């Protein structure tokens, strides 16, 4: 997300680097470039004007710390204003109401409401320890009801069986009764996607809202919708009492304009971001972290949280003990490490959270490739357990068999084995006193293989 905006703003920051003083001319030029970058990212014109005016107003009286150059101080103002633009009202979900807390999802067709309903249910179950019931009122698309039911089964979450022959209003009322009787903590009501120009459908969702009196009414918006997202946000904000926004498909949006526009247009905070297709690819919105990502500063805090949440600590400690005892880092260990990376959303997800300067260097490495990881996992899975434990015993005939089993050329097997051999040297060096220092010098500051 924000790739194009980050690239443009990185250029602006680069131009300010080392500036001992700021003149009216270079300040005006910087703000003009910021304005163009935001417009190209599909940020609403009114939002761009407000943002640039806010930055311009703070420049004359800005306080410059001794540790900052004037150029860096201007970048700090831009960073602070980005946070101010997105952070107003950002808060946790309100779960303190009388159970069942009702969360109503509304939005355009194709915005990702049904998927977001499942992700939100999983997030509430895992992070808030809530008993959740999912219900669909999309009687116009029986496939959407089936999709939500399958998601609920996959996530082991309650689902109210909706009959598409009944009116949407009736289904909403019945789901609320079921949630009360079965003592659910939260009821998530997924509604039909509707066009903001469809008066009849907008009237229906108002009736549903009145019937279930939701604690949270979340507007689900596709971050790639651009100006359509802004128009839809305005229409839904007029029809319903929105309390927050869920921004979806942020992993596929290189512009990021919706994230900067939707807060001001709806008057409601972004509470969650959908960051991928997996059911756990939903994260609370942190304006400070997103602002840092936009300016290419990375989001290391989110990366640390991903690692904490997804890395198998017991497995990691077991590997550490094994290496400490002087045992080899075998191919099964490599397979397990590659799976850990995939559980964290893959390399691209990790790269997105690193500062631009580091991510750029890492992405340039031929080994830092999503397809390469999947290929290596497939190769290792085509080996026997004995071959994984003793890769030195893999001869030419075994290589041909493994290549046929994983659908790759024998040269790929050789490359993996060579890379793995380098990793073994790495692990052995790390177990010796001063090993890390010698290791980095030996490889010129670069880690071999993966």
DRENGUZA-731317 format. One record per residue (C-alpha): x, y, z. Coordinates in pm, whole numbers, plus 32768, in hexadecimal, padded with zeros to 4 digits. Layout:
BEGIN
XYZ/...
***
This chain:
BEGIN
800080008000/8067816A7FC3/818180FF7ED6/814F821D7DE0/810D83217EED/823B82AB7FB3/831682BA7E7C/82AB84217E31/82CD849A7F97/841E83EC7FB9/849084C67E96/841285FC7F4C/84CB8595808A/8608854E7FC4/860086AD7F36/85ED873A8099/870C8666811A/882E87368195/878188838160/882389728258/87108A708228/85B58A808191/85488B9D80B2/83E98C01804B/843C8B7E7EF2/84A68A1D7F55/838C8A038057/828F8A5F7F48/832F89647E5A/832788537F63/81B6888F7FB0/816588917E3B/820C873C7E17/815486B87F4B/800B87377EB9/804E868B7D69/80B485477E18/7F6F85417EE1/7E95858B7DB0/7F42847A7CE6/7EFB838C7E09/7D8483D37DD9/7D5F84987F1B/7C2485707F0F/7C6B86D67EA2/7BCB876D7FDA/7CA7869080B6/7DE186F17FF6/7D928863801D/7D54883F8194/7E95877881C3/7F7A886280FC/7EE4899581A7/7F2288F782FE/809088B182A8/80C28A0E8216/802F8AB0834F/812989FE8432/82648A448369/82A28BB483CD/82A38B6C8542/83378A0F853E/842A89C08654/8569891C85DB/8612882E86CB/878E883586D8/878E86CF865B/86C4872A8523/871687EE83E9/860988DE8367/85BB87E28256/858786CE8357/84AB87B68425/83C887EB82F5/83B3867382C1/834E86528430/8233874C83FA/81BA868482CB/81CC8544839B/810D85E084BE/7FFF866983D7/7FD385158332/7F988483848C/7EA4859B84E3/7DE98561839A/7DAF83EE83DE/7DB383CC8558/7C8F84A185CE/7B9D83C2868B/7C61827E8657/7BFF81968775/7BC1802787C8/7A737F888773/79657FD48872/79247E828913/78A57F028A62/77347F098A04/76377E0B8A82/76767CBE89CF/76467C6B88BE/77067D968832/76847DC386CE/77787E2585BA/76D47E83846F/77A87E818332/77427F5E820D/77E37FB980C2/77E97FA27F4A/77D77E647E7D/792A7DB97E70/79BE7E817F8F/7A107D438051/79017D4A815E/78CE7BD28176/7A437B89818D/7A6B7CA58288/794F7C14835A/7A0E7ACC8376/7B5A7B7883BE/7ABE7C5784C6/7A187B2A856C/7B687A76857A/7C127BAF8604/7B0C7BCF8717/7B287A5E876B/7CA67A5B8777/7CEE7BB1880D/7BBC7C0288E1/7B537A9C8939/79F07AE288C3/78E679E78860/78797A668709/77487A1F8630/77577A6F84BD/76187AB983FA/75D97B1C8291/74B37BE98213/75257BDF80A6/73EB7B3A801B/74447BB27EBD/757D7ADC7EAD/754E79807F47/76BD793E7EF2/771F7A4E7FEB/765A799B80FE/770A785480A5/785C790480A4/7823798D8202/77AB7838827E/78E7779081FC/79BF789D829A/7910786583E6/794A76EC83D0/7AB7771F8374/7AED7809849B/7A1577428590/792F786E85C5/77B5787185F0/76DD78A884BB/756A78F584A7/74D97830837E/7437793982A2/731778D981BD/733679B08080/71BC7990804C/717E7A69817F/719A7BE6817F/72E87C7281EF/72407D2A8312/71A97BE38395/72FB7B348386/73A07C4B844B/72967C39855D/72A97ABC8570/74267AC58588/74117BBB86AB/73187AD88762/740379AF872C/752E7A7687AB/74717AD288EA/73E97976892B/753878C888F0/75F979C889C0/76E17A4788B0/77C27B6D8907/77C07C0487AA/76D87BF2867D/77717C5B852F/76687CA88427/76E47C9E82BF/76037D6381D3/75D27D5A805A/76BA7E307F89/75FB7F597F09/7639807B7E1E/762881CC7EC8/753182407DBF/743B81257E0E/733681CC7EED/7272808B7F2C/73A47FCB7FA2/741780ED807C/72BE80F6811C/72DD7F7F8165/74267FA3821F/739480C182EC/72777FD78354/73707EC483B1/74387FBD847E/72FD80328534/72987EC9857E/73E37E4F8612/745D7F9E86A7/75CE7F5A8665/76DA7FD18757/77C87FF08630/7765803D84C9/789E800C83F9/78C2808B8296/798E7F8B81D0/7A46803380B1/7B307FAE7FA5/7C7180787FB8/7C9B80527E3D/7B4C80F77DF2/7BE982527DE2/7AEE836B7DB8/79CE826E7DB7/7A2A82217F1F/7A0B83917F75/78B483AF7ED0/783A826F7F77/78BC82E180CA/77F6842380AB/76B4836C8048/76C882638158/7721836C8258/75DF842281FF/750B82E48210/75958244834D/763082AC8495/778A82228447/787881E88569/79AF817584B1/7A5480FC8370/7AF27FB38304/7BE87FED81E8/7C0D7EB38110/7D047E368008/7E187F1F807D/7F1B7E1E800D/7EB47E527EA2/7E9E7FCF7EA9/7FD780847E37/7F3A81DE7E59/7EA181E87FB6/7DBE83127F74/7C8D8278801C/7D4582538167/7D8A83C8816B/7C33843580EC/7B318357818F/7B6E83D282F3/7B20853B829E/79FF84EB81B2/7941840582A2/79A784BE83DC/79EB83668474/7B3782BD84C6/7BD5819A840D/7BCD807F850A/7C577F5A843E/7D247F158306/7D057DD98233/7E6A7D8181CD/7E407C418103/7D617B1E80A2/7DA27A4181D1/7CA57A4082ED/7DA37AD483E0/7E017BF182F2/7D487CFB83B6/7DF67DEF849D/7D887F158574/7DD2806384D0/7EF881258563/7F18827F84C4/807F82B0853C/80F2816C849D/803D81AE8356/80CE83108345/822B827E8374/81EC8184825C/8176829A8174/82BA835A81AC/838D82208179/83EE820782E8/835E80A9830B/827E800F8414/83657F3E84EA/826C7F2D860C/816C7E778533/827D7D9084B4/82E17D3A861A/81727CF5866C/81587C10853A/82897B4F85AC/820B7B348712/80B57ABD869D/811F79C9858C/8273793C85E6/826777F386A1/8339784C87D3/836076E38840/83DD768286E7/84CE77AB86E2/855A77518839/858175E787CF/864A7652869D/8720773C8772/877276208866/87C4753B8743/88B7763486A5/8954768387F6/89A675128822/8A65751E86D9/896774578610/893374AD84A3/882175938423/87787496833C/867F74BA821F/855674708303/85C0759D83D5/85D176708299/847575F68235/83EB765B8389/848777B6836F/83F577ED8214/829E778D829A/82C3788F83B0/82FC799982A5/81C3792A81EB/80F77938832F/81587AA58355/80B67AF68207/81E57AAE812F/83187B7A80DD/825A7C99803B/81927CD48179/82D77CE08240/83817DC38141/825E7EB88151/82A17EED82C3/84177F2C82A0/84A980868261/84BE80CB80E9/863C80D580EA/86557F788185/85307EE080C6/85C17F597F7C/870C7EA97FBB/86617D6B8032/85767D637F07/86A37D7D7E1F/87237C2C7E9B/86C37B0F7DAD/867F7A307EDB/85817B257F6C/84707AB37E84/83157A2D7ED6/831D792B7DBC/847678B87E22/83FD786E7F84/82D7779E7F01/83C476E97E14/84B676957F2C/839C7617800A/832175377EEC/848274AE7EB6/84B274598027/835B73B48039/83C172D17F17/84DE72477FED/84CE712A80E4/84FE71798255/865670D68244/86BB71B4811E/864A72E981DB/871972858309/88507221823E/885772F68101/89C2729180BA/89407138805B/886A71C17F3F/891471397E08/88C771737C96/87B2706E7C7E/870870F67DB7/871E72567D27/866E71E47BE9/855971437CB5/852E72787D90/852D735B7C5D/841C72887BBA/835072877CFA/835F74007D28/8344745E7BB8/849175137BA1/85E074E57AEE/870074327B9B/87BE757D7B9D/86B976037C94/870874E17D7E/887B75327D68/883876A27DB0/8768764E7EE6/886F755D7F6A/8983765F7F35/88B6776B7FE4/886A767F8103/89DB76258128/8A2B7798814F/891D77B3825B/89B676908319/8B02774F831F/8A44787F839F/89AB77BA84BD/8AF5771B8520/8BA3786D851F/8A9678FD8603/8AD577F2870D/8C4278568737/8CBF797C8806/8CC57AB68731/8C2C79EE8618/8B347AF685A8/8C457BFB8575/8D1B7B0B84A9/8BEB7A9B83E7/8B887BFA837A/8CEE7C498314/8D0A7B06824E/8BD37B518183/8C147CC58161/8AED7D1F823E/89F97C4A8174/894F7B0B81E3/896979EA80EA/88477927805C/86FA799480EE/
***
